[in-house]
Amino acid sequence: MIRLRQRLCAALSLLCAAGSSFALDTATIAASTLSPSCLEYRVVGICYWLHCSLGGCRVRTSVKVRHYVPDAVVSSYSNTGENPWFEVRGMSLPNPTALAGGDGTTNQGNENNLAKFKNADVIGHPGSFAFSEFAASFGYSCAGAGTPFMPYLLSTLDTMAWRYNIPEAVYPEALVPGMREIGGRTTFNLWGNVYPRGGFLHQADDHKAAAVVAQRAGDIVTRRGQIHVYQPLLASSKAGYWPAGALVESNRASGKWQELAPRISSSCEVFPYRGVLGQAQRGDYAWALWRPYSCCKRRGQVFIGSTDFK
């Protein structure tokens, strides 16, 4: 317990120091994983294993745990090639099909064009070692699906879908009001629509626009067979291991977000969240995507099943 407190104090010191920095770096991102609020560690059941030896077979049990894992860093930013996580900028440099970014304009001083464009990168979270040590201090821990620094989606390589909304512009989710939306119209907190899952949307608030784009990117990579250029951020289930599934907007049980830029947060939320929304001067934002995993320690050759607590 003393070691855990020391780690938390060290992490908070790093986070405070990072709060005044303009650049988001790997060390800061790694330190952000030491968050009990985002981890949300719980014992949720019991697993049963059949263990056989020369002396015969018997049933052994192990504790089933559930917690969130920081799988990826999702950056949503205006200027192509300027990912706020500066150490990975080289992965998404401008190319002949993906050059400009930013807000739309009518070239009229008395008019306001709310069209915004955001690039998005989904890159494996670099804090896996720090997180594993941290989670292990609570007990047995589960592995996530992300590989550190692995690019799962780079919008500069997904030009047709990301910049032209082909073919998702004609999907029912993109055409029917109320389908796949972040927030609600009746509660006056509608941030935007998930479809079409590209970089353009109409939203006056830059923070909300970036969050919607981050949700779109997370939606893509947590599903298989999408018409985008990407790698699925998914793990396969196995005996005693239940990985996270598809990310669903406003559903905490499918995943949650930890703000990394323009400010570092020590907690995780789902979009839309309330409160003061920090605005990035250059339109660059980043979040860590935490997703839920359940697992139990193997204690036999054959997995019989598990019982969850109510």
C-alpha positions in Angstrom: 0.0 0.0 0.0 2.9 2.4 0.8 4.5 1.6 -2.6 1.1 2.4 -4.3 0.9 5.7 -2.5 4.4 6.6 -3.6 3.6 5.8 -7.2 0.4 7.9 -7.1 2.3 10.8 -5.6 5.0 10.5 -8.3 2.4 10.4 -11.0 0.5 13.4 -9.7 3.8 15.4 -9.6 4.5 14.5 -13.3 0.9 15.4 -14.3 1.1 18.7 -12.6 4.4 19.5 -14.3 3.0 18.4 -17.6 0.0 20.7 -17.2 2.1 23.8 -17.9 3.7 22.2 -20.9 2.6 23.0 -24.5 3.8 19.6 -25.9 2.5 16.2 -25.1 5.3 13.7 -24.8 5.6 9.9 -24.2 6.7 10.3 -20.5 3.7 12.4 -19.7 1.3 10.0 -21.4 2.9 7.0 -19.6 2.5 8.8 -16.2 -1.1 9.4 -16.9 -1.9 5.7 -16.6 -1.5 5.7 -12.8 -5.2 6.6 -12.3 -7.3 4.6 -9.9 -10.4 6.4 -11.2 -9.7 5.3 -14.8 -8.6 1.8 -13.8 -11.8 1.1 -11.9 -10.5 -2.3 -10.6 -13.1 -4.7 -9.3 -13.5 -8.4 -8.3 -16.5 -9.5 -10.3 -16.7 -13.3 -10.0 -15.0 -16.7 -9.7 -13.5 -18.9 -12.4 -13.4 -22.7 -12.3 -10.6 -24.8 -13.7 -10.1 -28.6 -14.0 -6.6 -29.5 -12.8 -5.4 -33.0 -13.5 -2.2 -34.7 -12.3 -0.9 -38.2 -11.5 -3.0 -38.1 -8.3 -6.2 -37.5 -10.1 -8.4 -34.5 -11.2 -9.9 -31.8 -9.1 -11.6 -28.4 -9.6 -9.6 -25.3 -8.7 -10.9 -21.7 -8.5 -9.5 -18.3 -9.2 -10.7 -14.8 -8.8 -12.3 -13.1 -11.8 -11.4 -9.4 -12.0 -12.5 -6.6 -14.3 -10.7 -3.3 -15.0 -10.1 -0.8 -17.7 -6.9 -0.7 -19.8 -5.5 2.3 -21.7 -5.4 0.8 -25.2 -4.6 3.8 -27.3 -3.9 7.5 -27.6 -6.4 9.1 -29.9 -5.4 12.5 -31.3 -7.8 14.8 -33.0 -6.1 17.9 -34.5 -6.6 20.6 -37.1 -3.3 21.1 -38.8 -2.1 18.1 -40.8 1.2 16.8 -39.6 0.8 18.4 -36.1 -0.2 15.6 -33.8 0.0 17.0 -30.3 1.9 13.9 -29.3 5.0 15.3 -31.0 7.1 12.1 -30.8 4.8 10.4 -33.3 4.2 13.2 -35.7 6.4 11.5 -38.3 3.7 8.8 -38.7 1.1 11.2 -40.1 2.9 13.8 -42.2 1.1 15.6 -45.0 1.0 13.8 -48.4 -0.4 14.6 -51.8 -3.9 13.5 -50.9 -3.9 14.8 -47.3 -2.5 18.3 -47.0 -4.6 21.0 -45.4 -6.9 21.1 -42.3 -8.6 23.5 -40.0 -11.8 25.4 -40.1 -13.9 26.5 -43.1 -14.4 30.1 -44.0 -16.7 32.2 -46.2 -14.1 35.0 -46.6 -16.7 37.3 -45.2 -16.0 39.1 -41.9 -19.7 39.1 -40.9 -20.3 35.4 -41.5 -19.3 32.4 -39.5 -18.8 29.1 -41.3 -19.0 26.4 -38.6 -17.5 23.7 -40.8 -14.5 22.1 -39.1 -12.0 19.5 -40.2 -9.9 17.4 -37.9 -7.2 14.8 -38.6 -7.2 11.7 -36.3 -4.5 9.3 -35.3 -5.1 6.2 -33.1 -1.8 4.9 -31.8 -1.0 2.2 -29.2 -0.7 3.6 -25.7 3.0 3.9 -24.7 2.4 3.4 -21.0 1.9 -0.3 -21.0 4.8 -1.1 -18.6 3.9 1.6 -16.1 0.3 0.6 -16.3 1.0 -3.1 -15.8 3.1 -2.4 -12.7 0.3 -0.1 -11.4 -2.5 -2.5 -12.1 -0.6 -5.5 -10.6 -0.5 -3.6 -7.3 -4.2 -4.2 -7.0 -3.9 -7.9 -7.7 -4.1 -10.0 -10.9 -4.4 -7.8 -14.0 -5.7 -8.3 -17.6 -3.8 -7.5 -20.8 -5.3 -5.0 -23.2 -5.5 -5.2 -27.0 -3.1 -2.3 -27.8 0.6 -2.6 -28.7 2.7 0.5 -27.7 3.3 2.9 -30.6 1.4 0.8 -33.1 -0.6 2.9 -35.6 -4.1 1.6 -35.8 -5.5 4.5 -37.8 -3.8 7.5 -39.5 -6.3 9.6 -41.2 -3.7 10.9 -43.7 -3.7 7.4 -45.2 -7.5 7.1 -45.2 -8.2 9.9 -47.6 -11.3 8.7 -49.5 -13.2 7.8 -46.3 -11.9 10.6 -44.0 -11.9 13.6 -46.4 -14.7 12.7 -48.8 -16.9 10.5 -46.6 -17.0 7.8 -49.2 -19.2 5.7 -48.9 -20.5 6.5 -45.4 -22.1 9.8 -46.5 -25.1 7.7 -47.7 -25.4 5.3 -44.8 -28.7 5.5 -42.8 -26.7 6.5 -39.7 -25.5 9.6 -41.5 -28.9 10.6 -43.0 -31.4 9.9 -40.2 -31.5 12.4 -37.4 -31.1 10.8 -34.0 -29.1 7.8 -35.1 -25.6 7.3 -33.6 -25.4 10.8 -32.0 -23.2 11.9 -29.2 -25.4 13.7 -26.7 -29.1 14.4 -27.2 -31.3 17.0 -28.8 -33.9 17.1 -26.0 -31.2 17.7 -23.4 -29.5 20.5 -25.4 -26.1 18.8 -25.2 -25.8 17.4 -28.7 -22.1 17.3 -29.7 -22.4 15.7 -33.1 -23.0 12.6 -35.1 -20.8 9.6 -35.3 -21.5 9.0 -39.0 -20.1 9.7 -41.5 -16.9 8.7 -39.7 -14.7 11.3 -41.3 -12.9 14.5 -40.4 -15.6 17.1 -41.3 -18.5 18.3 -39.0 -20.4 21.4 -38.1 -19.8 22.4 -34.5 -19.1 25.8 -33.0 -17.1 24.5 -30.1 -13.6 23.3 -31.1 -13.3 21.0 -28.1 -16.6 19.3 -28.8 -15.7 18.9 -32.5 -12.4 17.2 -31.6 -14.2 14.9 -29.2 -16.7 13.8 -31.9 -13.8 13.1 -34.3 -12.0 11.1 -31.6 -15.1 9.1 -31.0 -15.4 8.4 -34.7 -11.8 7.1 -34.9 -12.4 4.9 -31.8 -15.6 3.6 -33.4 -13.7 2.5 -36.5 -10.7 0.7 -34.9 -12.8 -1.3 -32.4 -14.7 -3.0 -35.2 -13.7 -5.4 -37.9 -14.4 -5.1 -41.6 -14.9 -1.3 -41.8 -14.4 0.5 -45.1 -11.4 2.5 -43.9 -7.6 2.1 -44.0 -6.9 0.9 -40.4 -5.9 -2.0 -38.2 -8.5 -3.4 -35.7 -7.8 -2.7 -32.1 -9.3 -5.9 -30.8 -8.1 -8.9 -28.8 -9.5 -12.5 -29.1 -11.2 -14.1 -26.2 -9.8 -17.2 -24.7 -10.1 -19.4 -21.6 -10.4 -17.1 -18.6 -10.1 -13.9 -20.7 -12.9 -11.6 -21.9 -11.6 -8.7 -24.0 -13.3 -5.4 -24.7 -15.7 -5.2 -27.7 -16.9 -2.4 -29.9 -16.8 1.2 -28.6 -20.3 2.7 -28.3 -20.9 6.4 -27.8 -22.0 7.6 -24.4 -21.7 4.0 -23.1 -19.2 3.8 -20.3 -19.3 0.0 -20.3 -17.7 0.0 -23.7 -14.9 2.5 -23.1 -14.1 5.9 -21.6 -11.8 8.8 -22.3 -9.0 10.4 -20.4 -8.1 13.9 -21.6 -4.4 14.4 -22.4 -4.3 17.6 -24.4 -4.7 20.5 -24.1 -4.7 19.6 -20.4 -4.0 16.4 -18.4 -6.9 14.9 -16.5 -6.6 12.2 -13.8 -10.1 10.9 -14.4 -12.0 9.3 -17.3 -15.4 10.3 -18.8 -17.6 9.6 -21.8 -18.7 12.1 -24.3 -20.6 14.3 -23.8 -19.3 15.5 -20.4 -20.2 18.7 -18.6 -18.0 21.4 -17.2 -15.5 23.8 -18.6 -14.0 22.6 -21.9 -10.5 23.7 -22.4 -9.8 25.1 -25.9 -6.5 24.3 -27.6 -4.9 27.3 -29.3 -3.9 25.4 -32.4 -6.9 23.0 -32.4 -4.9 19.9 -31.3 -6.5 17.6 -28.7 -5.7 14.1 -27.5 -7.4 11.5 -25.3 -6.4 8.1 -23.9 -9.0 5.5 -24.7 -9.6 3.1 -21.8 -11.5 -0.1 -22.4 -12.9 -2.8 -20.1 -11.3 -6.3 -19.8 -12.1 -9.2 -17.5 -9.8 -12.1 -16.7 -8.8 -14.7 -14.1 -5.6 -16.6 -13.4 -5.2 -20.0 -15.0 -5.3 -22.8 -12.4 -5.8 -25.9 -14.5 -5.7 -27.4 -17.9 -9.4 -27.0 -18.7 -11.5 -23.9 -18.2 -14.9 -25.1 -16.9 -16.6 -21.7 -16.6 -17.2 -18.7 -14.4 -19.7 -17.3 -12.0 -20.3 -13.5 -11.8 -21.3 -11.8 -8.7 -24.6 -9.8 -8.8 
